[in-house]
Amino acid sequence: MKPDTPLSTRLHFQDADAFYECLLDAHRGLSREESELLNARLILLMANQLGDTAVLRACIAAAAKPAAAAGRTG
């Protein structure tokens, strides 16, 4: 991804609802600290699968923006 190429926020999930349910199930019963550690491990595993530092930087920048600034509302 070139630095001037916008990050794609189009859904690529085959089944987004199933992923979300799986994520909720993984967190069920965990303390806040355990949940935060699970998220950290998951982020690193997913980043490793993606492997493109430019894309990862764009993802971090997009996620760091407030919801309204990122084009999301409510």
N, C-alpha and C positions, 0 to 999 in steps of 0.2 A: 504494500500500500504506500503510495506516495504521500508525503506530508500534507499536500494540498487536496488530497482525495478525502471527501467526507466519509465518515464512518457509517456503514450500513446499519440501520436500526430496524430493517425489515425482518419480520419473523422468519426464522429458518427451521423452527422446530417441526418435527413430524407430528408430535403430540405434546404441545406446551402444557396442557392440563396434567398429563401423566407425569411430566418432569416436575411440575410444581408440587404435586402430591407426594412424589418420591422425596423431594427436598424437605417437605413438611414432616414426613415420616422419619427422616433421618434426624431431625431436630427434636422430635417428640420425646419428652422425658429428660432432656438434657438441661443442665444448669445454664445460666447465661454464659459463664466462662467456657463450658464445654461446647456450647453452640458457636461461640466466637472462634474457638479452635477448629471446629469442624469447617466453618466457613473459610478460615485461612488455608487449611489443607486443601479444600475443594478448589479455591481460587488458584493455588499453585499447581494442582494437578491439571486443571483446565487450561491454564496459561502454558503449561508444558505441552499439552496436546496441540494448541494453536501454534506456538513456537515463533511467531513473527513479532519481534520487538516493536516495530512501528505500529502494528495493529494493537498490540497490548498497550502502548502509550496512548493511542487514540481512545481506547476503551477506558483507561484510567481517567483521562481528561473528561470524557463524556460523563462518567459516573460521578465525578467530583463536582459537577455543576448542579445547582439547585434544580428541582424538577421543572419549574417554569422556564428556566434558561435553556434546558435541554429539549424543549419542545413538548414537554409532557405537562398535563394539568390534572388536578384532582387526585 
